[in-house]
């Protein structure tokens, strides 16, 4: 009988522990998320101003080149359709 009482006491302790293991509230989780994000952003190696300007110019040049190719293809396709339709 003593063993059953010990087991019953142990089960009650486990139930109390489970109740106290509730997940933290919204604000606690949001605060932890922001702290984690801040620590991760400190690890990032940000580009220099010169690198940023250089990369921006490369992107702008590529956009212009691709735009010209798409425009030329559009003109060629338009003329081909006009020839096929006889207009």
C-alpha positions as CSV (number, residue, x, y, z in Angstrom):
1,X,0.0,0.0,0.0
2,X,2.9,2.3,0.7
3,X,4.1,1.9,-2.9
4,X,0.7,2.9,-4.2
5,X,0.7,6.1,-2.1
6,X,4.2,7.0,-3.3
7,X,3.1,6.5,-6.9
8,X,0.0,8.6,-6.3
9,X,2.2,11.4,-4.8
10,X,4.6,11.1,-7.8
11,X,1.7,11.4,-10.3
12,X,0.4,14.5,-8.5
13,X,3.9,16.1,-8.7
14,X,4.1,15.3,-12.4
15,X,0.7,16.9,-13.0
16,X,1.8,20.1,-11.2
17,X,5.0,20.2,-13.2
18,X,3.0,19.8,-16.5
19,X,0.8,22.8,-15.5
20,X,3.8,25.0,-14.8
21,X,5.3,24.0,-18.2
22,X,2.8,26.2,-20.0
23,X,4.3,28.0,-23.0
24,X,5.2,31.6,-22.4
25,X,2.7,34.4,-23.3
26,X,2.6,36.3,-26.6
27,X,4.7,39.2,-25.4
28,X,7.4,37.0,-23.9
29,X,7.6,35.1,-27.2
30,X,7.7,38.3,-29.2
31,X,10.4,39.8,-27.0
32,X,12.5,36.6,-27.4
33,X,12.0,36.8,-31.2
34,X,13.2,40.4,-31.4
35,X,16.2,39.6,-29.1
36,X,17.2,36.6,-31.3
37,X,16.7,38.7,-34.5
38,X,18.9,41.5,-33.1
39,X,21.7,39.0,-32.3
40,X,21.5,37.5,-35.7
41,X,21.7,40.9,-37.4
42,X,24.8,41.6,-35.5
43,X,26.4,38.6,-37.2
44,X,25.7,39.9,-40.7
45,X,28.6,41.3,-42.7
46,X,26.9,44.4,-44.3
47,X,28.3,45.7,-47.7
48,X,30.2,48.9,-47.8
49,X,28.8,52.0,-49.5
50,X,31.0,51.4,-52.6
51,X,29.9,47.8,-52.9
52,X,26.3,48.8,-52.7
53,X,26.6,51.5,-55.3
54,X,28.5,49.1,-57.6
55,X,25.9,46.3,-57.2
56,X,23.1,48.8,-57.8
57,X,24.7,50.0,-61.1
58,X,25.2,46.5,-62.3
59,X,21.5,45.7,-61.6
60,X,20.4,48.8,-63.5
61,X,22.6,48.0,-66.5
62,X,21.3,44.4,-66.6
63,X,17.7,45.7,-66.4
64,X,18.3,48.1,-69.3
65,X,20.0,45.3,-71.4
66,X,17.2,42.9,-70.8
67,X,14.6,45.6,-71.5
68,X,16.2,46.3,-74.9
69,X,16.3,42.6,-75.8
70,X,12.6,42.2,-74.9
71,X,11.7,45.4,-76.9
72,X,13.6,44.1,-79.9
73,X,11.9,40.7,-79.7
74,X,8.5,42.4,-79.4
75,X,9.2,44.5,-82.5
76,X,10.3,41.5,-84.5
77,X,7.4,39.4,-83.4
78,X,5.0,42.3,-84.2
79,X,6.4,42.6,-87.7
80,X,6.2,38.8,-88.2
81,X,2.6,38.7,-87.2
82,X,1.8,41.7,-89.5
83,X,3.5,39.8,-92.5
84,X,1.6,36.6,-91.7
85,X,-1.8,38.4,-91.5
86,X,-1.1,40.6,-94.6
87,X,-1.6,44.0,-93.0
